[in-house]
Amino acid sequence: MGFDYLVIDEAHRCKNVFESVKSDDEGNKRYNVTSAVSETGIKAFFHANYIQRTFGNNVMLLTATPFSNSPLEIYSMLSLVAYDGMKQNSIYNINAFFDTFILPTVEFTANYKDEIVEKEVIKSFTNRLILQKLIYNHILYKTGEEAGVKRPFKVNLPKLYDKSSDGKSVKLSPQKQVLTYIEPTAKQRNNQARIVSLAQSATKGKLNMGDLFRALAYSLDNALSPYLYAGNSDKPDDYKEFVEESPKILFACECCRTVKEYHEKLAKTLPADAPKALTEVSGQVLYMNRGKAYFKYIKEYLEKEVGYKKNVLYMNTRFDEVEIIDSSISDIKKENVKDAFLAGVVKIIIGTATIREGIDLQKRGTVIYNLYPDWNPTDIHQLEGRIWRQGNEFAFVRSVMPLVQDSMDVFVFQKLEEKTGRINDIWFKADRGNVLDVESLDPQEVKLALITDVGRITALYFDEERKEVERELGRANTNLSQVNRVKNSISEYLKYKETVKEWITKFDTINLKNSWAFDEFKVNEKLRALKGQPDEKEQIKKLKDQQKRLESLRSDIEKVQTNTAITDTEILECCKKIQKEEAYFEKYWCVAYFKEAMTNVYKIERTILKPKKLSIFDDMSGLESSLKKDVMDAEAKLSNYKGGQHGETSKRFLELYKEIEQKKETLAVKGKSAYERADDFAKLNYLLQYLREDYDPETSPFPQSGDTPTFHTTTKVIKPANTDTEKRIRIAKIKAQAKLKMLQLLNV
């Protein structure tokens, strides 16, 4: 191919190589996980595979987010760099990877016929330490702080937590929290009622997944703006109506106003030689991967209502202080807008997913507004990385995610929680915190905060709990009814396993031991017969390869005959090799019977025996009484959920109601208007007066609004001193630093 080393930048674009895990021999889908594949990923796989097989580990991947929550993505990325490492761990394919590291569990769910069916789902990783070792042997993953990168301190809004002196997250009191929960408009409430009606109709009778997912997408669009909802026929009369009817967008615009006004006010109080970053309005980014047709209205609002300028000259090109970046603009214009933003000429960028990666906006960026949260936690970090990176002149940046009360924003947060949990399972190591900080995502509390009706939340939680208890009772009754089947299935499994081993031994005795491959005279006779043939070398190679395979098969058979710890999978693999090499079909039916018996007994072991800490080789005499107790316990538990049409007068409903009511009181959160939330946001604008050179987040406490920062001018350092004591302390520090420098120069 002409090269022996491969380097891929932005390698997370290559993480979608494998679509799913291969089905088993009966065609049953395994692990119930799928992923879209990308052409980029497939191309990278073939190139990386060639390099690794030919030149060894000569592949380097560069990315800040190598994979997210998906085991398929983890295997895809490892396949690009860890070919030898996975072989050494006997991981030759994706099935072996999942069998080794993925812990599936069986959930019993209702299908569209309202039948209770088993569903295999992935909950967590197993053999995590081995997986971590494999990952860390091939992926050098460090947070910015671990790598010594000097980034600004990132403040996530809603801000519910702060870090204590020992580095742990501590819940802030309601007075110190800065929230972004916004009330919907009347138009949004009406739209949401129609969306809920669509979702309810999709779940009646046969489940209509298409309508269900449409309802979900409609709700997210409606939360951003009611004019984005597909069922809405109204069009805004002008920019002002569009923004004011879209509370998330209005909130972001009003926050931009407070940042602009703060900078303009601060500039009037600073000396003439103050840093340029403090005397000009800093940069802000509005991200929403929907509704780009309406971006012009947001731009117009910011220009006419907030006061951002148009037609500013920079480098012989005219720019507006508010610019739009989406897929429709050219790469040249995108680069020019970026340069103007870094220079402080463009103050606000409104963008789609086009700005999520590959564009650095950090120099003077202070706030990024995520108005349409993505499903993937790593996408959020990619977006934050546009301004939260090395080279930013400011000490603080804010990542703001406004959330509309009673919308599907809640569901997105719930999914982010599940995905973050799986990512943390991989990256968590001793003496190292989670790579994805918990402060960014607290979906359970946000869900409680956004839904204001306590009775509604209680009903949701209650119905989930009751259905789970009903399923638990159904499982217990099913397990009890299968006691006799358990014993019979185990007996059949052991019988057919022994039959298959006898079949293998018979093949070895009758066929394999008499094979030409183990008779030197016959081998030489075959070799002599090939001499002088036009394809002699090729035929000799085929003969020797076949001989090696038969020798390997003989070794496998000996293992079956002598190794008492041999697995069922290894026995079946041996059977496959016999059939492939020798077409030995006599009594092959016993192999099929064994596979069927094995599948049945494994299912029984997983669903019935394992929860009882039993194996198929244990005494089953006490199993029936234990399963009867499970039924009685589930019936007793279910009795707590009876009373009223929806359980309103039941014991558990009342308990849940009180629990949720207490949590709501503890959170003390409810949606406010966009203007009120913008005022809350503005409480942190004092952070805009801190430059990166003046604040070290690792050594300095989080500043309060009344603190006075140090800031650098072009000629000297100015720090207002409140008392003579402060002056003396500062002079003493300067003298100590000077003496230390002298000692270093003298090599003392």
N, C-alpha and C positions, 0 to 999 in steps of 0.2 A: 504493500500500500504506500510505501515511500516514507513512512514515519514510524517511530518506535516509542513515542510518548504522547499521551493524550491529556490535555487540560481542558476542562469544561467550566466556564464561568456561568453564574446564575443556574447552577446545576439542578435546582429544585424543579426546573422545567422538564427534567428527565425522570421524574419520580413515578410516572405512570407507565410502566412497562407491561405489567401483568394484569389481566382482566379479572381473573378469579382462580380458585384452586380447582384442579382437575377433579371431575366426578369419580366416584369409586367404580369398581367393576360392574356394579348393577346399574350404573347411570345415575345414582343418587348424588345430588349436589352436596358438597361438603363445606362446612364452616359458614355458609350463608353470608358471604361477603363478596362484593363486586366493586369494580372500579373502572372508570373510563381509561382508555389507553391513548397515548399521544404518539404521533408520528415522530416527534423529536426524541421521545423516550426510547422508542424502538430502534431508531437509528443509533442513538448513543449506546444502547445495549450491544448491538452487533459490533460496533467499533471497539468498545471497551472489552468485549469478550475476546475479540481477535488479539488486542494488545496484551491482555492478561495471559492468554494461552501461549502467545509467541514470545513475549519479552518479560513476563512476570508482572509485578505490581507497578507498572508504569502508567498509572492512571491517577489524575488528581482532579477532584471536584471542589469547586469553590461556591459556597452558598451560606447564607445566614440561617436558612430554614431547610435543612436537608429533607425532612419528612414531617408529616403531621400525625394524625391519630391512626392511620390505616396500616395494618400489618403488611398489606400488599405494597404500600409505598416503602416501608422499611426494607422488605426483601428486594424491591426494585433497585433501591440505592445501594444496598450491599452487593447485589449482583454486578454492579458497575465497578466495584473496587475490591471486593473480598472473595474473588473466585477461589484462590488457594485456601484462604482461611475457612471458608464454608466446607470445602472438600475435606480439610483436616478434621472438621467436626461432623463428618459423614452427612453433610447437607448437600445433596446432589441436585435437588430440585425444590420447587415451591411446596410440594406436598410434604417433603421431609422437614422443611422449615416450619410449616404450620404445626405438624405433628410434634415437633420438638419444643416450640416456644409459645404456642397459642393455647389458651385454656378455654375451650368451649363449654358452655353450660346449656342445659336443655330447659327451655321455657315452654309452658303450656299456654297457648293462646287460642282465642276463638277465631275461626275462619269466617268467610262470608256466609256459610250455612249455619253459623252459630254452633259449630262442632268444636270440641276441645281437641286441638292437634299439637303435636310436638314441634318445636322450632329450635334449631341449634343456633345459638348466638354467641358472639365473642364478648366476654366481659373483661378479661384481663390477660396478662402475659404470665406464663409459667417458666421455670428455669431462668428467671430474670437476670440473675448474676452472670450466667453463662452468656446470655444474649447481650448484656451490657459489656462484657469482656470482648465479645466479637465486634460489637459496634466501636468501642473505644480503641480497639487494636487497629481500626481502619478509618475511623472518623475522629479527627481532632476538633472537638466541639467545645468552644469556650464562650461564655457570656462576655459582653464588652468589658465588664469590670474585671473579670479574670484575665482577659488579654491585655489589660492596662490601657484600654481605649478611654480617652477622656471625653465622655459624652455629657450632655446636660442631664440634669435630674428630671426624670419624666413624672409628671403628675397626671394620674388617670382620673377622669371625671365620668361618672359619679365617683366622688371621693368619700369612701366610707371608712378607710383604714389609714393608719400611719404606722411607721416603723418605730419600735421601741429601741432603747440603747443596746439591747442584745440582738437586734436584727429581726425580731419577730413582728408580725403584723398585729396591731392592736386596734380594736374597734373604736372609732371616734365617737364622742358624745354627739347627740343630734345637733347641738349648737355649733359644733365644729365641722360637721359634714357639709360638703358642697355637692348638691344633687342636680340631676339633669332630667328628672321625671316630669313630663309635660302633659297637660290636659289636652285631649283631642277637641277639635272644633265640632260644632253641631253637624256639619256636613260629613265629617269623618265618622261620627257616631252612627249616622244614618247608613252610611256605606258599610260600616262594620256589621250592623244588624243584618243587612242583606247577605254579607259574606258568611256570617254565622249560619244563616238559613240555608245557604248552599252547602256548607259543610255538614249540617245535620241531615239534609236530604241525601247526601252522598253516602251516609252510613246506615240508611234504612234499607232493609232487604239486602240485595246483593251489593257488596261494597264497591262503590265507584271511585277507584283510586285517582282517576283523572280529575274528577270534580273536587276531590279532597285536596289534591296538590294545587289545583287552581285556586281554591279558597285560601290556602296558605300563602301563595304568592300574591293574591289580591290584597290580603290583609297587610303584608309587608309594604306593598306599593302604596296602599291607602295611608299607612302610618307616615310615610314620607310626604305624600301630598294626596288629597282626595281627587285631584285631577289626573292622577296616574292610575287610579282604579279603573279597570276595563269596563265595569258596569256603569261608570259615570258618563253622562252625556253632556254635562255642563262644560263650558270653556270659560276661563277667566276673562274678564273684560280688559284687564291690563295687568302690568307687573305687580302693582300694589295688591290687587285682589288675590293674585296667585300666591304671593309670599305670605300675606296675612291669613290666608286660609290653610297654610301649610306650616303648622307650629314648629316642627323641627327646623325648617329652613328659616323661619322668622327668628327663632332662637339663635341660630348661627349668625344671621345677619346682625342682630342686635348685639351679640357678643363681639363681633368685628367692630361695631361702633364703639363699644366700651374700650377696646384695645387702642383704637385710633385716638379717641379722646384722651386716654391716659398718656400716651406718648406725646401728644401735642401739649398737654399740660405740663408734663415732666420737662420737656425741652425748654420751656420758658423759665424754669428754675435753675437750669444748669449753666455753668460758665461757658464762654465762647469756645474754649478748647476742649470741651467734653467729647468723649468718643462719639463718632458718627452714629453708631448703632443705637445710642441712647437718645439722640436728638431727632431721629427719623422714625416713622411708623414701621413696625416690624412686619414680617410676612406671615400670612395665614393661608391654610389650605382647606377647601371644602370638598369632601369626597362623597360622591353618591354614584353608584353604578346603575342608575336608573334615571329616566326623564331628561336626557340631555337636550331634548327639544325645548325644554323650559329653562335651560341654563341662562338664556338671554334675559329672562325676566329677573332672575336673581342678580345678574350683573347690573341690570338697569336699576334695581332697587338699591343696590350698594352705591351706585353712582349718584342717583337723584335724591335718595333719602338719607344716606349715610355720609355722602360727600367725597367719595373717591373720584379722582380726576380721570379725564380722558385725554388722549393725544399728547402724551409726554414724550419728548425727544430723548433718545438714548442710542449712542453709536450709529448716528445717521438713520435711525429707524424710529417710527412712531409706535408707541405702546400705550395701552390703557392701564391704569393702576389695577384694574380687575380684568384678568384674562381667563379664557377657557381653553382647556386641553382635553381633547377626546380623540377618538380614532379617526375622525374626519380631517384633522389637520396634518400637514406634512411634517416630516421629521425635522426639516430645516426650521420651520416656524416653532415647533416644539422646543428645539434647542435654543432658539433666540428668546423665547418666553422664559425658559429656565434661566438663561444668563441674566436677563433683565430682573428676574425675581431675586437671584443671588446678589445682584448689584443694588437691590433696594428700590428699583424703579417700579417694577410690578409689585403690588402689595398683597394681592389676593389671587390665588389660582383656584378655579372651580374645575374639578376633573372627574373622569370616570376611572375604570380599572387601568386605563392607559398610564396613570401616574403612580400605580401601586408599586411598581418596581422599575429599576433602570433609569430613574431620574432623581438626582440629588438636589434637594431644596433646602439644605440644612443651614446655610450660612447665617441667614437672618430670620429663619422660620421659628415662630414661637407657639403656634397653635395649629392643630389639625383636627378638623371636625369630621367624624365618621358618621354620616347621616344615613347610611344604608349598610348596617353591619353584615359582614360576610359570615358564611357558615363555618369557615375554617379558622382556628386560632392563629395559624401561621400567616394567613393572609392579613390578619389584623396587625401582626408584628411587621410584616413587609410594609404595610401602609405607614405605620408609625415611624419606620426607619427612614422615611423621606426627610423628616426634620430632626428626628432623634438619632443623631449620629455625630461622629467626630468632625470638628471644624465649625460647629455652631458657635457663634459669638456670644450667645446668651447662656445663662446658667440654668435656666428652667425652660422646659417645653410642656405644653399641656395636650394630652390626647383626650378628646371630648367625644362621648357617645351619648347623644340625647335619645331618650326612650319614651315613646308615647304610651301613656296609661291605657290599659285594657286593649292592647294590640298584640300582634304576633311577635313583636319584639321580645316578649317573654319567652316564647318557644325557641327563638334563636339562641337566647342566653342559655336555656336548658340544654340545647344540643352542644353548645360550646363547652358547658361543664363536663359532659360525657367525654367529648373528644380530648379536652385538656387532661382529664384523669388518665387516659391511656398514654398520652405523651409523657406525663409526669412519671408513669410507671417505668418508662424507658430511661429517662434522663436523670432520675433522682439517684444520687449516690450519697454515701456517708459524708458528713461534714460539708455538704453542698446543698443549697436550697433548690427548689424547683426552678427549672429554666424559665417556665412560663409563670410569672408571678401571680399569686392568688388574688392580689388586690385588683387586678384588671377584670377578673371574672368572678362574680359572686351571684350566679343566676338564681339560686334558691331564694335568697333574700330579695333580689330584685323582683322576682315573680310575685312574692308576697306584697312587695311595695306597690307594684303597678296595678294589680287588681284590687280595687277599693272595696268591693262588696265582700265582707267576711263570710256571709252565708254562701255566696257563690264559690269562694275558695274552699270552704268546708265541704260543700257538696262534691266538688271535683276530687278532693283528697279522699273523701268518704267512699265515693263510688269506686275509685281505684283500689282502695283497701278491701272493700267488700267483694269485688270481683276476684281479687287475688285469693281471699279466703275461700270463696266458692270454688275456685280452681284447685285450691289446696285440698278441699274436701273431695272434689272429683278425682284428683290423683290418688288420694288415700283409698277411696272406694275401688278404683281401678286396680291399684296395687294389691289390695286384699283379695279381689276376685281372681288374681293371677297366681296365688300361692302354689297351687298344684302345677300350673304351667311352668313356674320357676324350676321346680324340682325335675319335671320332665325335660325341660329345655337343657338343663345342665347335664342330665344323664345322656341325652342325645349328642350334645356337644362333645363330651368325653369319649363316647363310643365312636363317633365318626373321626375324631382326632386320631384315635388309635388305629382305626381302619386305614386312614391316609398314610400314617407312618409305616404300616405293614405293606401298603401298596408301593411306597417308595423303596422299601427294603427288597421287595420282590423284583422290582425293576432293576435294582442294583445287582441282585444275585443272578438274574436270568439274562439281562441285556448288557448292562454296562461293564461288568467284570470281563465279559467275553468280547468287548469292543476292540477293534483294530488299534485304537488310540493307546492301549496299554500293552500292546504286543509289538516289541521292537522289530521283529521279522516282518510283520505285516506293514508297519510304518515304512520300512525301507523298501518293501516291495511296491508300495504306492508311489514312493519318490522315484524309483527307477522307471516306473511306467510313465512318469511325466517328462522324463528326459527327452530332449529333442522336440518337444511340443513348441509351437510358435509363441504361446503365452506361458512358457515354463515357469518363469519367475512369479508371475501372478498366481498360477495354480498352486505352486509350492507354498506361497504365502497364505492362500486360502486354507490349504490342508493343515498347515501348522497352527493357524488361528483356530480352526475347528478342534484340533487336538488340545489346545490350551483351554478351550471352553469345556470340553469333556472332562479334562482334569479338574477344572474349577467345579464342575457339576459333581464330580466324585467327592471332592472335598466337602461340598455342601451336604451331600447325602450322609457322609460320615458324621457331620455335625448334628444332623437330625437324629442319627442312631445313637450318638454318645452324649450329647449335651442335653441335660434335663431342663436347663433354663432357656432353651430355644423358644423363640416367640412364634405365635401363629402366623404372623406375617412372613417370617423367614421360611416356615414350612410351605406356605403357599407360593413363595418365590421359587423355591426348589421345584415344586410341582410344575410351575410355568416353564422353567428351564428344561425339565424332562420332556414336556409336551413339544416344546419348540425344537429341541435338538433331535429327538428320536421319534416324534409322532407316535408316542406310546399311549394308545387309547384304551387298552384293556382295563375295564372297571374304573374308567376315569370319572364315572358318575359319582364315586365316593368323594371326590374333591369338591364337586358342586354341592353335595349334601353337607360337607364339612363347612364350606363357606356360609351356607344358609344358617346352619346351626350356630356358627361362630357369631354371625350378625345378631341373631336373636339373643344369645346369651350375653353378648356385650351390652346390648340395649337394656337387658334386665339388670345386669351388674351396675350400669350407670344410673338407672332410674330408681331401682328398688334396693339393691344390696349396698351400694356405696354409701347412701345416706344413713344406713344402719351399721356402717363400718364392718361390713361382711364382704367376703369374697366367695367365688363359686366353690371353693374348696373347704369352706367353713361348715359347721353344723347348722342346719336350717330348722332345728326343732322348735326354736323360740321365735321364728320369723312371723308366724301367723298371729300370735298374741301381740307382738310388737306392732304389726300393721293394724290390728283392731284398735289398739290404743291411739294410733294416729287418727283414725276415723272419729273416735270419741272426742279427741282434743280439737279437731277441726270443727266438729258440730258445736262444741261448747263455745269456741271462738266466734262462730257464725251467729250464735244467739245474741251476741253483743251488737249486731248490726240490724236487728229487727225492730220495727216500730215506725209507723207512718209510711206514706207512699215512697219517699226517698230516704227513709231512715231518720227523719227529723227528730223523732222522740226517742230514738235508741240511745243506749248508754254511750256507745262509741262516738256517735255524732255530736253529742253534747260535750264529750271530752275533747274531740278535735276542735270544736268551735272555740272552746276556752283556750286551747293551746295556740290556735292561730290568732285569736284576739290578743293574747299576751305578746305574741311575736310582733303583731302590728303595732302595739303600744310601744314595744321596745324599739322598733325601727322608727316610729313616729314620722312616717313618710307618706306623702300624697302628692299627686300631680299638681303643678301650678301652671300659671300662664307662661308663655314664652318670655314675656317681658320680665316677670318675676324671677324666672330661672336665669335670665341674662344678668340680672342684678346679683344673683348668687355667684355666678361665674366671675363677675367683676370684683368680688371680694379678694380674689387671688391675683388681680392685675398688678399688685405691688411687686410681684416676682419679676415683672418686666424690667425693673431697674437694676437687676443683678446680671453682671456679665460673667462669662465662663471663667475668666481669669481671677475673678473675685470670690468664687465660691467653690469649695470642694465638698461634694455630697458625702464623701467617705469620712471626712473629719469634722464637718461643720453641722450643727443642728439645723433643722428646717427653720428658715427665718419666719418671723411673725410680722404682721402688717406694720407694727410700730418700730421695727428694727431699722437701723440706718446702714446701708451697704457701703462698702469701699468701691470706688470706681476710678478707673485710670483715665487720665487726660493725656494729651499728646506730649506734654512737657514734664508732668510730675504726678505723683499720687496724692489725691485729696481725700481725706477722711475727716468729716466734721467730728470734733471732739466735744463731748458733753461736759467733761470735767478735767481738771488738772491731773487727776490720777490717771485717766486714760492716756494723756500726753506722755506722762512719765513712763508708763508701761510700754508704750509704743517705742519710745526712744531707747529704753533698755533692751527691747527685742532687737532693734536695729544694730545696737552696739554689740550684742551677743553674736549676731549673724556675721558682723564684720570680723570679730575676733576668731570665730570658727573658720572663716575663709582664710585668714592669715595663717592659722595653724595648718590648714590643708596645703597652702602654698609652701610652707616650710617643711612639709612631710613629717610633721610631729604626730 
